[in-house]
Amino acid sequence: MKEVKVVRYAELVPCKTAFIDAHTPGSDQKENFTIIGGGVSESPDQHVHIKETPGFNIGAAGQPPNCRNSLHSHRTAEVFFVLKGRWRFFWGRYGTAGQVVLEEGDIINIPTGIFRGFENIGTDYGMIMAVLGGDDAGGGVVWAPQVIEDAADHGLVLSEKGSLINTAAGESLPAGVAKMPLLTESELAEFPEPSAQQVVPNYVARYWDLMALSDNDACHVIGDGAVLQDKPGFDCHFLSANSVANDNLSKASHFDGHEVFMCMRGHWSLESESGITLLAPGDTAWVPPGLKKSIKPSMSGEASLYRIRSNDDPAGLTQGFKGGHS
């Protein structure tokens, strides 16, 4: 029987060695989580909670204050919303082309093909939830050259096959396998350097704006004709208590593709043929195709969540930064 699968926030299993900067000071305290799909981890230690690959991947990053994720790029979409804390996102070859600060509930659809990083600038441990396009997330991560060089100074080397080698622990590259080559200057020149004025209006949506936009209907945040127009291989909607009541989402219905509910605030009741599932902030629920379900807040007060749905874009590839909407 088809059934809803839930990953609770309190049950998330972190990996502290997921990427090449795991030993680099300033980045060595971050935790990575793979919730749905294989993700893009470079470490075999990464735990995967739900292994289905619905055309996108769901993950998260947790970091203490002043901890940052190093500059990297993806070939497919990378979307984040802030679950806890205050975060600075920055981009460009050296992270100086532009930046934006996101508060809890804000969402950013980072353009493909640019180097990006992020750091927790709050006062407590923070968490951002992530959606990556494609089943294989575009084949992994492309690191800025200085990140690879800094990592080598602290005992971590990346093989040409994308696997981490811990030289500080006595590991070495397998026979016949070379190090990951650094990008050349001509390759680096292909990475755009957009300003904040070019990125923020087109790729960032604020929580309270989405609350207002969802007052009468589910707000289409990412996808064709959405607030942030892009075709990343999935659609993202924002639901509040008002939109659920007015859009009849509390009535049982089904969706032909994969559907994921990511709880932001409040408590929600997800009812399906497999039973009633209660969701709290940080919980993630996967609904298989065709399963009839309904969702509504289970308590009064502020309630919000993000809904991710698969679509017909088979590649899951965005068009990259184009100076405006993709």
WOJO-V239382 format. One record per backbone hydrogen bond with DSSP energy under -1.0 kcal/mol. CO is the residue of the C=O (numbers start at 1). NH is the residue of the N-H. E is the energy in kcal/mol with one decimal. If there is no record, write none. Layout:
co & nh & e
CO & NH & E
CO & NH & E
This chain:
co & nh & e
5 & 286 & -3.2
7 & 284 & -2.3
8 & 11 & -1.1
9 & 12 & -1.3
15 & 32 & -2.3
18 & 42 & -2.9
19 & 22 & -1.7
24 & 27 & -2.5
26 & 68 & -2.6
27 & 30 & -1.1
31 & 62 & -2.8
32 & 15 & -1.9
33 & 60 & -2.0
34 & 49 & -1.7
35 & 50 & -1.9
36 & 58 & -2.2
42 & 164 & -1.5
43 & 46 & -1.3
50 & 37 & -2.6
55 & 134 & -1.7
57 & 132 & -2.5
58 & 35 & -2.1
58 & 36 & -2.2
59 & 130 & -3.0
60 & 33 & -2.5
61 & 128 & -2.4
62 & 31 & -3.0
63 & 126 & -2.8
64 & 67 & -1.6
67 & 120 & -2.0
69 & 118 & -1.1
71 & 144 & -1.8
72 & 116 & -2.8
73 & 142 & -2.5
74 & 113 & -1.5
77 & 133 & -1.8
78 & 110 & -1.8
79 & 131 & -2.5
80 & 108 & -2.7
81 & 129 & -2.7
82 & 105 & -3.3
84 & 127 & -1.6
86 & 121 & -2.2
87 & 102 & -3.0
88 & 119 & -2.1
89 & 100 & -2.2
90 & 117 & -2.5
91 & 97 & -1.8
91 & 98 & -1.1
98 & 91 & -1.9
100 & 89 & -2.9
102 & 87 & -2.3
103 & 106 & -1.9
106 & 82 & -2.0
107 & 205 & -2.4
108 & 80 & -2.5
112 & 321 & -1.2
115 & 92 & -2.2
116 & 72 & -2.1
117 & 90 & -2.3
118 & 69 & -3.6
119 & 88 & -2.6
120 & 66 & -2.9
126 & 63 & -2.0
127 & 83 & -1.9
127 & 84 & -2.4
128 & 61 & -2.4
129 & 81 & -2.1
130 & 59 & -2.4
131 & 79 & -2.7
132 & 57 & -2.8
136 & 139 & -1.5
142 & 73 & -2.3
144 & 147 & -1.5
144 & 148 & -1.2
145 & 149 & -2.2
146 & 150 & -2.4
147 & 151 & -2.1
148 & 152 & -1.8
149 & 153 & -1.3
151 & 154 & -1.4
151 & 156 & -2.3
152 & 155 & -1.4
155 & 167 & -1.6
155 & 168 & -1.2
157 & 165 & -3.1
158 & 180 & -3.3
159 & 162 & -2.1
163 & 159 & -2.9
165 & 157 & -2.7
165 & 167 & -1.1
166 & 169 & -1.0
166 & 171 & -2.1
167 & 170 & -1.6
174 & 177 & -2.1
178 & 160 & -2.7
184 & 188 & -2.7
185 & 189 & -1.7
187 & 190 & -1.4
188 & 191 & -1.7
195 & 199 & -1.7
196 & 200 & -2.3
199 & 203 & -2.0
200 & 204 & -1.5
203 & 109 & -2.9
205 & 107 & -2.6
206 & 210 & -2.2
207 & 211 & -2.2
208 & 212 & -1.6
209 & 213 & -2.5
210 & 214 & -1.6
212 & 215 & -1.4
219 & 238 & -2.8
220 & 227 & -2.4
221 & 228 & -3.1
222 & 236 & -2.1
223 & 226 & -2.0
228 & 223 & -1.0
229 & 326 & -1.2
235 & 309 & -2.7
236 & 221 & -2.2
236 & 222 & -1.8
237 & 307 & -3.0
238 & 219 & -2.5
239 & 305 & -2.1
240 & 244 & -2.0
241 & 245 & -1.7
242 & 246 & -2.5
243 & 247 & -2.2
244 & 249 & -1.2
248 & 251 & -1.8
249 & 295 & -1.6
253 & 293 & -3.1
255 & 290 & -3.2
258 & 310 & -2.0
259 & 287 & -3.6
260 & 308 & -2.9
261 & 285 & -2.7
262 & 306 & -2.7
263 & 282 & -2.5
265 & 304 & -2.3
267 & 298 & -2.6
268 & 279 & -3.0
269 & 296 & -1.6
270 & 277 & -3.2
271 & 294 & -2.2
272 & 275 & -1.8
275 & 272 & -2.4
277 & 270 & -3.3
279 & 268 & -2.4
280 & 283 & -2.5
283 & 263 & -2.1
284 & 7 & -2.9
285 & 261 & -2.7
286 & 5 & -2.2
287 & 259 & -1.8
288 & 291 & -1.6
293 & 253 & -2.4
294 & 271 & -2.7
296 & 269 & -3.5
303 & 241 & -1.1
304 & 264 & -2.0
304 & 265 & -1.9
305 & 239 & -2.8
306 & 262 & -3.2
307 & 237 & -2.7
308 & 260 & -2.7
309 & 235 & -2.9
312 & 314 & -1.0
